[in-house]
Amino acid sequence: MNLNKVQIRLTTQEDFKTIYTVEKLAFGYEKEAQLTLELLNDKTARPFISLLAFYKTQAIGHILFTRAYLNGIVGDPLIHILAPLAVIPEFQKKGIGGLLIQKGIKKLKLMDSELCFVLGHINYYPKHGFINDAQQFGFPAPYPIPENVKDAWMVQELREGRITSLNGKILCSEELNKPKHWRE
């Protein structure tokens, strides 16, 4: 597949039905799709970056980066969490997810976000700049991450020196900060 033929753009409210469909198809159930719509309507998740990927006219992927908070403090520093990343099954393992991450990170840097976190696959996200075990840098997750999967809680520095100059517990927007989203 030629990634140059994939178009990625910021989403609008008119895209919510399309986003829901992409999320549902990608995950095979509605939980992530519903969470995504809740996050898009959560005022504490702003400013966020929401991107849709298209191949020809078909929506094939979506990524969402929502506002997170260091020690629960509103204001500086501006940090984000990536959740969720979705690519519909027939387009998975073709580089679409990586393209969405790359475009999203670029937009986060333009808005002066300083750090980005993700709870995800320990071999996939480091290929896109994330460092395993964010807690080792002083950034515990909103809820305890079991020792055997601690590497799944990751961070990416968006402004040089931020991993070493900042630390504190990460809290998410009201919707994402619910315990049910942090359990297997």
Secondary structure, 3 states (H helix, E strand, C coil): CCHHHEEEEECCHHHHHHHHHHHHHHHCCCHHHHHHHHHHCCHHHCCCEEEEEEECCEEEEEEEEEEEEECCCCCCCCEEEEEEEEECHHHCCCCHHHHHHHHHHHHHHHCCCCEEEEECCCCCHHHHCCECCHHHHCCCCCCCCCHHHHHHEEEEECCCCHHHHCCCCEEECCCCCCHHHHCC
